[in-house]
Amino acid sequence: MKVRLALMLLSVVLALCATSASAQSIPSKAYIAVRGHAEMRAVPDTFPVSVWIYDIEMDRSKAEDTVESIARQTVAAARKMGLGDTDMSLGNLRVSSEFERDELGKQGFVGSRYERRFEFRFRRLADLKKFLSALSTTKQVQTQVESFSLSRERDVKRSLVADAAKDAKFTGDTFAGSVGKKLGDVLAISDKPLGQVGGGFISPIDISDVESTTILTAEQVARIPASRNQQMVHLLAPTEAKDVQETVLSEGVVDISVDVYIIYALID
């Protein structure tokens, strides 16, 4: 009897707690959550490329000399195209041991691997093409053309955040008016859909800082019902320099978009 009474009391306590938690998650005032969107298209003006230089030899000094010789030629070719220090990232020499398995599955040492990685950022596509053509065509050199981008992307995003906020307000005014209400104060704003926890809203951001804006990848966008207009850029798989001339490079366009999510209070 005592056990049954204790269980009944526990059930009542849990029910009261659940009711209290539910009540805390319900806002005390009417509100509306809306999404604002803004986008623009531009021709890219930054053309990055990564270059790997490596050699594997039993003779360590020979491998190091080979890598450093090609590295000097590569940097010289970039400087000839007018690149300064701010547009070049020159990685340090990395040394590691290389092993391979033979037909019997036995692992054996095949030499020391010397490697350096460089990143170059060109301001004209024509300069990138000339640089790729000037690279060594030996097997020790591999390249990868990275995503083309816009140098003033930061300023573009800042203006797009303001435009997206205006778009959200227009949407909010339209919906609020349809039910005889007006928009009141902004309760929360974010670059992600807003949820509510314990009577407050999560993911608040300061829109004065453009770095808080999140640009989703194509894979992420594919999983949500949103406009698919993220950055569209040319990505090339790593390829030996001797094959680069067979690859057609074109500027294309860069699509930059910003979404903001704003919660407004509703007033009569």
DRENMI-649490 format. One line per 2 residues: their letters; for each residue x, y, z of N, C-alpha, C. Coordinates in Angstrom, 3 decimals. Atoms other than C-alpha are relative to their C-alpha. Example, Ala and Ser with C-alpha at 12.3 -4.5 7.8 and 13.67 -1.06 7.14 Angstrom:
BEGIN
as = 0.890 -1.190 0.000 12.300 -4.500 7.800 0.900 1.200 0.000  -0.820 -1.190 -0.060 13.670 -1.060 7.140 -0.770 1.090 0.730
//
This chain:
BEGIN
mk = 0.843 -1.209 0.000 0.000 0.000 0.000 0.869 1.248 0.000  -0.893 -1.155 -0.080 2.818 2.357 0.921 0.751 0.194 -1.309
vr = -0.711 -0.086 1.275 4.669 1.509 -2.284 -0.880 0.619 -1.069  0.927 -0.539 0.993 1.572 2.224 -4.399 -0.223 1.487 0.233
la = 0.203 -1.417 -0.318 1.014 5.541 -2.596 1.221 0.826 -0.411  -1.229 -0.714 0.379 4.649 6.515 -3.145 0.074 0.175 -1.510
lm = -0.033 -0.093 1.463 4.375 5.753 -6.862 -0.995 1.034 -0.507  1.002 -0.990 0.405 1.191 7.836 -7.120 0.505 1.411 0.246
ll = -0.548 -1.321 -0.304 2.880 10.781 -5.413 1.105 0.378 -0.987  -1.070 -0.258 0.966 5.905 10.436 -7.725 -0.572 0.386 -1.352
sv = 0.637 -0.321 1.268 3.625 10.467 -10.779 -0.539 1.423 -0.009  0.536 -1.356 -0.095 1.952 13.670 -9.591 1.116 1.025 -0.078
vl = -1.137 -0.923 0.010 5.321 15.350 -8.963 0.571 0.133 -1.402  -0.535 -0.035 1.362 6.608 14.380 -12.446 -0.932 0.750 -0.937
al = 0.972 -0.701 0.840 3.396 15.649 -14.054 0.077 1.493 0.229  -0.105 -1.428 -0.322 3.725 18.976 -12.270 1.270 0.599 -0.584
ca = -1.260 -0.474 0.562 7.367 19.276 -13.327 -0.091 0.161 -1.506  0.145 -0.065 1.455 6.504 18.524 -16.958 -0.854 1.186 -0.395
ts = 0.875 -1.140 0.284 3.695 21.090 -16.888 0.744 1.302 0.181  -0.768 -1.213 -0.260 6.036 23.676 -15.389 1.000 0.259 -1.105
as = -0.987 -0.151 1.072 8.737 23.020 -18.009 -0.665 0.425 -1.287  0.726 -0.356 1.211 6.173 23.222 -20.802 -0.448 1.449 0.044
aq = 0.465 -1.377 -0.130 4.807 26.479 -19.458 1.141 0.978 -0.183  -1.136 -0.884 0.136 8.302 27.975 -19.332 0.408 0.169 -1.454
si = -0.414 -0.070 1.390 8.835 27.230 -23.030 -0.994 0.764 -0.869  1.009 -0.746 0.759 5.710 29.132 -24.092 0.206 1.497 0.240
ps = -0.227 -1.426 -0.196 6.339 32.857 -24.722 -1.224 0.673 0.598  1.104 -0.719 -0.636 4.268 35.283 -22.689 -0.689 0.950 -0.974
ka = 0.578 -0.895 0.993 3.673 37.473 -25.762 -0.011 -0.665 -1.372  0.063 0.529 1.359 2.698 36.741 -29.331 1.244 0.441 -0.780
yi = -1.185 -0.330 0.790 5.607 36.639 -31.757 -0.114 -0.664 -1.362  -0.060 0.612 1.325 6.447 35.764 -35.360 1.469 -0.163 -0.374
av = -1.371 0.282 0.433 9.630 34.147 -36.696 0.027 -0.024 -1.530  -0.057 -0.093 1.463 10.605 35.012 -40.286 1.444 -0.132 -0.480
rg = -1.311 0.138 0.644 13.477 34.349 -42.671 0.163 1.074 -1.061  -0.327 -0.969 1.036 15.126 37.038 -44.769 1.145 -0.513 -0.852
ha = -1.012 0.527 0.916 17.267 36.329 -47.816 0.492 1.111 -0.925  -0.588 -0.943 0.958 19.652 38.347 -50.003 1.155 -0.696 -0.698
em = -1.065 0.637 0.763 22.114 37.369 -52.715 0.522 0.923 -1.084  -0.561 -0.733 1.138 24.381 38.706 -55.426 0.960 -0.921 -0.753
ra = -0.900 0.777 0.857 26.497 37.338 -58.275 1.119 0.921 -0.484  -1.136 -0.816 0.405 29.980 38.564 -59.153 1.042 -0.863 -0.697
vp = -1.112 0.688 0.656 32.986 37.659 -61.269 1.149 -0.086 0.997  -1.085 0.127 -0.979 35.776 36.266 -59.050 1.250 0.753 -0.425
dt = -1.242 -0.705 0.298 39.052 38.152 -58.799 1.175 -0.539 0.818  -1.082 0.661 -0.727 41.128 35.798 -56.632 0.050 -1.460 -0.438
fp = -0.138 1.327 0.598 42.488 32.584 -58.140 1.139 -0.764 0.684  -1.031 0.708 -0.775 44.328 30.345 -55.634 0.374 -1.344 -0.601
vs = -0.466 1.317 0.423 46.400 27.273 -56.368 0.961 -0.528 1.067  -0.922 0.660 -0.933 48.189 24.798 -54.087 0.986 -0.841 -0.803
vw = -1.052 0.760 0.685 51.478 23.221 -55.149 0.727 -0.870 1.028  -0.758 0.929 -0.835 53.023 20.123 -53.565 1.257 -0.410 -0.745
iy = -1.268 0.454 0.568 56.681 19.322 -54.187 0.567 -1.056 0.942  -0.499 1.055 -0.871 57.983 16.024 -52.878 0.904 -0.964 -0.779
di = -0.850 1.027 0.603 60.571 13.330 -53.516 0.279 -1.061 1.059  -0.289 1.126 -0.889 61.239 9.904 -52.017 1.275 -0.667 -0.482
em = -1.292 0.568 0.360 64.806 8.641 -52.001 0.625 -0.689 1.208  -0.792 0.598 -1.063 67.042 6.346 -50.001 1.102 0.982 0.422
dr = -1.018 -1.027 -0.265 69.616 9.126 -50.284 -0.711 1.282 0.446  0.733 -1.144 -0.547 68.246 11.862 -48.024 0.439 1.326 -0.618
sk = -0.497 -1.272 0.541 70.462 14.640 -49.320 -0.448 0.208 -1.439  0.456 -0.098 1.391 69.456 13.863 -52.917 -1.455 0.433 -0.055
ae = 1.416 -0.370 -0.020 65.740 14.071 -52.082 -0.177 1.449 0.423  0.115 -1.376 -0.475 66.191 17.311 -50.166 0.446 0.988 -1.076
dt = -0.496 -0.888 1.058 68.230 18.882 -52.971 -1.011 0.114 -1.133  0.992 -0.013 1.081 65.582 17.889 -55.555 -1.184 0.893 0.358
ve = 1.153 -0.782 -0.444 62.720 19.385 -53.528 0.338 1.483 0.076  -0.365 -1.408 -0.153 64.565 22.615 -52.725 0.267 0.664 -1.347
si = -0.265 -0.555 1.330 65.666 23.096 -56.336 -1.302 0.342 -0.724  1.300 -0.255 0.645 62.100 22.764 -57.671 -0.741 1.098 0.737
ar = 0.669 -1.031 -0.794 60.826 24.942 -54.812 0.485 1.394 -0.396  -0.543 -1.311 0.408 63.147 27.788 -55.793 -0.531 0.403 -1.367
qt = 0.524 -0.290 1.336 62.012 27.541 -59.418 -1.479 0.408 0.079  1.435 -0.275 -0.134 58.337 27.541 -58.350 -0.240 1.396 0.557
va = 0.153 -1.331 -0.593 58.668 30.634 -56.140 0.448 1.072 -0.984  -0.481 -0.965 0.988 60.663 32.412 -58.839 -1.051 0.232 -1.083
aa = 1.050 -0.137 1.022 57.880 31.706 -61.367 -1.157 0.830 0.532  1.092 -0.780 -0.595 55.286 33.141 -58.960 0.377 1.475 0.104
rk = -0.439 -1.399 -0.110 57.322 36.293 -58.332 0.076 0.660 -1.375  -0.047 -0.528 1.361 57.784 36.702 -62.069 -1.376 0.448 -0.469
mg = 1.373 -0.371 0.335 53.987 36.880 -62.324 -0.485 1.185 0.847  0.346 -1.185 -0.772 54.049 39.789 -59.856 -0.527 -0.269 1.392
lg = 0.511 0.313 -1.328 53.058 37.970 -56.666 0.956 0.487 1.082  -0.777 -0.438 -1.148 54.210 39.530 -53.411 -0.124 -0.986 1.141
dt = -0.003 0.911 -1.143 54.740 37.954 -50.007 -1.401 -0.250 0.553  1.348 0.152 -0.562 51.119 38.552 -48.955 -0.853 -0.981 -0.798
dm = 0.764 0.924 0.838 49.877 36.370 -51.825 0.665 -1.366 -0.120  -0.677 1.288 0.027 52.216 33.468 -51.114 0.124 -0.557 1.410
sl = -0.207 0.699 -1.260 52.210 30.936 -48.281 0.968 -1.144 -0.281  -1.057 0.954 0.299 55.446 28.940 -48.291 0.197 -0.942 1.182
gn = -0.111 0.973 -1.076 55.355 25.788 -46.207 1.428 -0.450 0.234  -1.326 0.489 -0.350 58.386 24.450 -44.399 0.213 -1.425 -0.510
lr = -0.352 1.335 0.440 60.215 21.290 -45.367 -0.466 -1.030 1.032  0.464 1.079 -0.874 58.595 18.145 -43.939 0.686 -1.299 -0.419
vs = -0.717 1.245 0.264 60.474 14.864 -43.631 -0.710 -1.154 0.705  0.633 1.182 -0.583 58.927 11.431 -43.057 0.571 -1.246 -0.655
se = -0.468 1.277 0.545 59.748 7.776 -43.621 -1.104 -0.644 -0.824  0.968 0.630 0.904 58.063 5.910 -46.462 0.193 -1.514 0.020
fe = -0.046 1.458 -0.048 57.177 2.217 -46.232 -0.964 -0.584 -1.032  0.867 0.728 0.920 55.665 -0.299 -48.670 -0.005 -1.479 0.377
rd = 0.091 1.440 -0.244 54.483 -3.897 -48.392 0.341 -0.766 -1.274  -0.344 0.811 1.161 55.902 -6.525 -50.671 -1.088 -1.038 -0.260
el = 1.001 1.000 0.384 54.059 -9.459 -52.251 -0.362 -0.925 1.156  0.255 0.881 -1.145 54.338 -11.424 -49.003 -0.628 0.753 1.163
gk = 0.621 -0.797 -1.046 52.830 -8.587 -47.014 0.974 0.561 1.011  -1.014 -0.511 -0.909 56.095 -7.675 -45.346 0.265 1.466 -0.290
qg = -0.183 -1.441 0.166 56.551 -3.956 -44.757 1.487 0.347 0.027  -1.404 -0.376 0.079 59.855 -2.460 -45.805 0.188 1.480 -0.252
fv = -0.335 -1.415 0.166 61.492 0.961 -45.771 0.432 0.250 -1.444  -0.336 -0.284 1.401 61.650 2.492 -49.282 0.692 1.343 -0.172
gs = -0.705 -1.263 0.123 63.148 5.862 -48.502 -0.590 1.087 0.884  0.470 -1.171 -0.744 62.742 9.249 -46.881 -0.787 0.915 -0.940
ry = 0.846 -0.879 0.799 59.979 11.546 -48.128 0.226 1.448 0.448  -0.172 -1.437 -0.244 60.796 15.258 -48.364 -1.095 0.724 -0.763
er = 1.157 -0.649 0.615 57.853 17.529 -49.049 -0.121 1.463 0.453  0.345 -1.388 -0.311 56.952 21.224 -49.202 -1.305 0.333 -0.721
rf = 1.262 -0.413 0.605 53.529 22.759 -49.842 -0.057 1.525 -0.051  0.123 -1.445 0.200 52.985 26.253 -51.265 -1.424 0.345 -0.411
ef = 1.294 -0.519 0.448 49.836 28.315 -51.764 0.224 1.373 -0.620  -0.139 -1.266 0.727 49.646 31.139 -54.310 -1.385 0.535 -0.338
rf = 1.280 -0.640 0.310 46.814 33.627 -54.859 0.205 1.040 -1.105  -0.137 -0.898 1.146 46.644 35.251 -58.286 -1.231 0.901 -0.101
rr = 1.091 -0.966 0.153 44.510 38.297 -59.128 -0.595 -0.004 -1.399  0.554 0.153 1.353 43.991 37.394 -62.783 0.100 -1.461 -0.396
la = 0.005 1.384 0.442 43.049 34.065 -64.292 1.119 -0.248 -1.008  -1.058 0.144 1.000 45.513 34.661 -67.133 1.356 -0.235 0.679
dl = -1.264 0.192 -0.714 48.364 34.907 -64.605 0.086 -1.408 0.587  0.014 1.361 -0.518 47.326 31.624 -62.998 0.349 -0.998 -1.103
kk = -0.263 0.914 1.112 47.359 29.896 -66.378 1.479 0.037 -0.401  -1.422 -0.122 0.358 50.837 31.255 -67.190 0.883 -0.677 1.051
fl = -0.771 0.608 -1.084 52.116 30.134 -63.799 -0.031 -1.525 -0.101  0.125 1.448 0.123 50.790 26.594 -64.273 0.822 -0.533 -1.175
sa = -0.768 0.413 1.176 52.415 26.425 -67.688 1.502 0.035 0.271  -1.426 -0.157 -0.294 55.756 27.498 -66.193 0.507 -1.004 1.025
ls = -0.419 0.941 -1.028 55.770 24.818 -63.476 0.763 -1.186 -0.597  -0.727 1.187 0.412 58.093 21.859 -63.645 -0.985 -1.128 -0.307
tt = 0.903 1.086 0.412 56.516 18.869 -65.394 0.452 -1.351 0.547  -0.481 1.250 -0.575 58.314 16.285 -63.278 -1.041 -0.609 0.934
kq = 0.951 0.711 -0.856 56.503 13.703 -61.171 0.022 0.510 1.434  -0.105 -0.511 -1.368 57.670 15.488 -58.011 -0.916 1.197 0.270
vq = 0.847 -1.191 -0.152 55.197 18.350 -58.604 -1.465 -0.357 -0.243  1.443 0.162 0.160 51.435 18.194 -58.068 -0.677 1.333 0.334
tq = 0.711 -1.261 -0.222 48.946 21.057 -58.187 -1.486 -0.253 0.200  1.456 0.018 -0.137 45.361 21.724 -57.173 -0.505 1.433 -0.033
ve = 0.621 -1.318 0.084 43.406 24.784 -58.260 -1.123 0.054 1.028  0.975 -0.107 -1.073 41.354 25.936 -55.275 -1.209 0.837 -0.439
sf = 1.228 -0.731 0.301 37.996 27.746 -55.102 0.304 1.452 -0.385  -0.111 -1.408 0.380 37.887 31.026 -56.993 -0.899 0.825 0.925
sl = 0.763 -0.787 -0.967 36.652 33.846 -54.762 0.027 1.482 -0.357  0.103 -1.439 0.188 35.887 37.549 -54.487 0.749 0.682 1.140
sr = -0.819 -0.637 -1.026 38.392 39.750 -52.655 -0.815 0.892 0.926  0.818 -0.887 -0.831 35.671 42.125 -51.420 -1.220 -0.732 0.574
er = 1.123 0.805 -0.484 33.462 39.289 -50.193 -0.473 0.449 1.383  0.363 -0.450 -1.351 33.543 40.633 -46.621 -0.991 1.163 -0.057
dv = 0.894 -1.155 0.126 31.980 43.945 -47.657 -1.335 -0.396 -0.624  1.234 0.459 0.643 29.461 42.164 -49.876 -0.904 -0.669 1.020
kr = 0.796 0.691 -1.015 28.327 39.955 -47.011 -0.617 0.988 0.983  0.530 -0.981 -0.937 27.944 42.954 -44.743 -1.233 0.691 -0.574
sl = 1.149 -0.652 0.618 25.631 44.686 -47.200 -1.151 -0.974 -0.188  1.051 0.999 0.186 23.750 41.442 -47.835 -0.743 -0.283 1.301
va = 0.674 0.209 -1.280 23.032 41.021 -44.121 -1.073 1.066 0.198  0.978 -1.080 -0.131 21.325 44.424 -44.122 -1.185 -0.219 -0.942
da = 1.077 0.250 0.960 19.356 43.521 -47.262 -0.879 -1.171 0.436  0.764 1.159 -0.465 18.336 40.154 -45.795 -0.904 0.390 1.168
ak = 0.818 -0.461 -1.125 17.103 41.907 -42.639 -1.218 0.778 -0.504  1.124 -0.727 0.597 14.953 44.216 -44.787 -1.015 -0.965 -0.603
da = 0.876 1.001 0.588 13.576 41.194 -46.612 -0.814 -0.712 1.089  0.706 0.640 -1.106 12.705 39.555 -43.278 -1.102 0.910 0.543
kf = 1.010 -0.937 -0.512 10.878 42.694 -42.105 -1.199 0.085 -0.938  1.089 -0.035 0.973 8.863 42.820 -45.324 -0.886 -1.237 0.155
tg = 0.763 1.237 -0.188 7.851 39.187 -44.846 -0.803 0.044 1.292  0.689 -0.089 -1.278 7.004 39.807 -41.213 -1.190 0.937 -0.043
dt = 1.103 -0.961 0.135 4.878 42.862 -42.035 -1.173 -0.625 -0.748  1.048 0.619 0.815 2.979 40.857 -44.647 -0.806 -1.010 0.812
fa = 0.689 1.024 -0.783 2.177 37.951 -42.347 -0.751 0.611 1.188  0.653 -0.613 -1.160 1.409 40.127 -39.330 -1.267 0.738 -0.426
gs = 1.163 -0.734 0.496 -0.945 42.304 -41.369 -1.150 -0.900 -0.371  1.055 0.920 0.411 -2.830 39.255 -42.587 -0.853 -0.460 1.182
vg = 0.772 0.386 -1.189 -3.953 38.570 -38.987 -0.307 1.216 0.880  0.355 -1.218 -0.711 -4.515 42.196 -38.002 0.995 0.427 1.064
kk = -1.035 -0.368 -0.962 -1.215 42.626 -36.150 1.077 0.851 -0.664  -1.160 -0.755 0.470 1.905 44.786 -36.446 1.255 -0.570 0.656
lg = -1.258 0.462 -0.579 5.550 44.041 -35.841 0.418 0.918 1.138  -0.514 -0.755 -1.131 6.933 45.095 -32.487 1.514 -0.087 0.049
dv = -1.446 0.064 -0.180 10.451 44.827 -31.059 0.584 -1.302 -0.549  -0.723 1.208 0.399 13.036 42.388 -32.389 0.399 -0.766 1.257
la = -0.307 0.818 -1.168 13.313 39.551 -29.869 1.299 -0.779 -0.169  -1.225 0.757 0.259 16.158 37.635 -31.514 0.298 0.023 -1.490
is = -0.417 0.057 1.405 18.144 37.455 -34.743 1.192 -0.936 -0.106  -1.073 0.974 0.154 20.438 34.751 -36.067 0.187 -0.335 -1.470
dk = -0.229 0.506 1.353 21.980 33.245 -39.169 -0.475 -1.441 -0.125  0.553 1.357 0.016 20.367 29.904 -38.253 -1.444 0.043 0.484
pl = 1.380 0.030 -0.497 16.706 28.963 -37.679 -0.023 0.041 1.520  0.048 -0.205 -1.439 15.788 30.048 -34.186 -0.965 -0.958 0.675
gq = 0.866 0.823 -0.816 14.370 27.705 -31.574 -0.168 0.674 1.347  0.277 -0.613 -1.286 13.105 28.403 -28.098 0.301 -0.982 1.117
vg = -0.348 0.856 -1.130 14.467 27.020 -24.846 -0.245 0.763 1.298  0.237 -0.597 -1.308 13.133 27.849 -21.403 -0.483 1.428 -0.051
gg = 0.547 -1.347 0.076 11.309 30.968 -22.510 0.899 0.994 -0.709  -0.903 -0.896 0.721 14.330 32.430 -24.340 0.331 -0.583 -1.352
fi = -0.316 0.439 1.348 15.650 32.180 -27.864 1.494 -0.270 -0.124  -1.402 0.381 0.134 18.886 30.476 -28.843 0.625 0.643 -1.230
sp = -0.803 -0.460 1.136 21.638 31.466 -31.294 -0.133 1.480 -0.302  0.002 -1.420 0.337 21.527 35.265 -30.950 1.346 0.393 -0.582
id = -1.261 -0.461 0.558 24.166 37.096 -33.025 -0.018 1.507 -0.104  -0.151 -1.430 0.204 25.466 40.590 -33.497 0.219 0.232 -1.487
is = -0.113 -0.131 1.461 24.827 41.520 -37.129 0.962 1.093 -0.407  -1.000 -0.997 0.361 27.333 44.356 -36.934 1.319 -0.658 -0.362
dv = -1.209 0.745 0.313 30.030 41.674 -37.227 -0.308 -0.997 -1.092  0.342 0.852 1.140 29.898 40.081 -40.658 0.541 -1.409 0.167
es = -0.566 1.335 -0.165 32.004 37.154 -39.463 -0.980 -0.975 0.627  0.969 0.892 -0.622 28.975 35.804 -37.614 -0.928 -0.638 -1.021
tt = 0.854 0.566 1.037 27.254 35.056 -40.908 0.559 -1.340 -0.469  -0.420 1.333 0.413 27.389 31.380 -41.854 -0.422 -0.244 -1.443
il = 0.304 0.383 1.377 27.608 30.360 -45.534 0.088 -1.518 -0.068  0.047 1.455 -0.003 26.545 26.735 -45.897 0.656 -0.578 -1.244
ta = -0.556 0.702 1.148 28.236 24.227 -48.167 -1.123 -0.588 -0.842  1.003 0.583 0.892 26.448 22.622 -51.102 -0.609 -1.262 0.609
eq = 0.505 1.224 -0.613 26.171 19.343 -49.165 -1.007 0.318 1.104  0.926 -0.381 -1.062 24.521 21.094 -46.218 -1.291 0.546 -0.575
va = 1.191 -0.595 0.611 22.162 23.050 -48.447 -0.896 -1.061 -0.601  0.793 1.063 0.640 21.083 19.872 -50.222 -0.915 -0.703 0.985
ri = 0.785 0.695 -0.999 19.680 18.585 -46.947 -1.089 0.861 0.622  1.025 -0.864 -0.573 17.458 21.575 -46.160 -0.816 0.642 -1.115
pa = 0.848 -0.613 1.031 14.523 23.178 -48.047 0.296 1.481 -0.137  -0.385 -1.406 0.156 16.405 26.385 -48.848 0.488 0.232 -1.421
sr = -0.460 -0.349 1.334 17.468 28.234 -51.982 1.449 -0.438 -0.187  -1.337 0.525 0.215 20.543 26.556 -53.436 0.823 0.984 -0.826
nq = -0.756 -1.013 0.722 22.636 29.578 -54.316 1.241 0.399 0.796  -1.231 -0.250 -0.719 25.809 29.211 -52.318 1.113 0.256 -1.013
qm = -1.134 -0.241 0.888 29.284 29.857 -53.693 0.125 -1.120 -1.024  -0.226 0.972 1.060 29.673 28.155 -57.059 1.395 0.275 -0.562
vh = -1.386 -0.210 0.388 33.342 27.700 -57.815 0.521 -1.230 -0.719  -0.623 1.106 0.711 35.648 25.509 -59.852 0.987 -0.707 0.913
ll = -0.911 0.803 -0.805 37.305 22.705 -57.881 0.612 -1.070 -0.903  -0.665 0.996 0.825 39.879 20.605 -59.679 0.702 -1.000 0.902
ap = -0.694 1.021 -0.775 41.191 17.309 -58.341 1.498 0.174 -0.176  -1.449 -0.121 0.145 44.948 17.165 -57.682 0.465 -0.636 -1.295
te = -0.464 0.502 1.286 46.749 16.716 -60.956 1.453 0.368 -0.178  -1.385 -0.337 0.266 50.338 16.596 -62.101 0.047 1.209 -0.919
ak = -0.098 -1.244 0.754 51.518 19.862 -63.618 -0.027 -0.238 -1.511  -0.053 0.253 1.441 52.088 18.240 -67.001 -1.393 -0.175 -0.597
dv = 1.358 0.183 0.500 48.324 17.618 -67.242 -0.829 1.271 0.068  0.787 -1.206 -0.239 47.233 21.154 -66.330 -0.442 0.653 -1.294
qe = 0.342 -0.663 1.249 47.330 22.468 -69.885 -1.186 -0.662 -0.684  1.130 0.694 0.586 44.710 19.872 -70.787 -1.307 0.361 0.710
tv = 1.176 -0.383 -0.765 42.338 21.319 -68.180 -0.437 1.409 -0.385  0.513 -1.308 0.385 40.134 24.201 -69.284 -0.420 0.761 1.260
ls = 0.335 -0.835 -1.153 39.996 26.949 -66.634 -0.792 1.209 -0.470  0.797 -1.175 0.320 37.285 29.594 -66.798 -0.400 0.694 1.285
eg = 0.308 -0.774 -1.199 36.390 32.377 -64.380 -1.299 -0.436 0.649  1.306 0.316 -0.562 32.745 31.449 -63.988 -0.518 1.162 0.833
vv = 0.547 -1.029 -0.879 30.859 33.340 -61.303 0.017 -0.490 1.441  0.119 0.313 -1.424 30.680 33.480 -57.525 -1.352 0.499 0.467
di = 1.301 -0.358 -0.561 27.189 33.439 -55.994 0.129 0.054 1.516  -0.088 -0.182 -1.450 27.130 34.825 -52.457 -1.401 0.293 0.530
sv = 1.332 -0.204 -0.568 23.974 34.581 -50.361 0.055 0.017 1.513  0.088 -0.109 -1.453 22.994 35.407 -46.792 -1.446 -0.204 0.418
dv = 1.318 0.178 -0.605 20.011 34.228 -44.730 0.047 0.499 1.441  0.134 -0.393 -1.407 18.904 35.820 -41.476 -1.370 -0.436 0.493
yi = 1.247 0.426 -0.635 16.207 34.621 -39.091 -0.288 0.944 1.156  0.335 -1.020 -0.982 14.433 37.258 -37.017 -1.335 -0.339 0.664
iy = 1.251 0.175 -0.755 11.790 36.912 -34.298 -0.450 1.359 0.480  0.606 -1.264 -0.395 9.517 39.930 -33.839 -1.138 -0.256 0.988
al = 1.202 0.015 -0.832 7.012 40.584 -31.102 -1.164 0.516 -0.851  1.193 -0.463 0.701 3.455 41.053 -32.429 -0.804 0.916 0.916
id = 0.808 -0.950 -0.764 1.419 44.059 -31.305 -1.274 0.317 -0.759  1.278 -0.335 0.640 -2.128 45.194 -31.989 0.128 1.313 -0.776
//
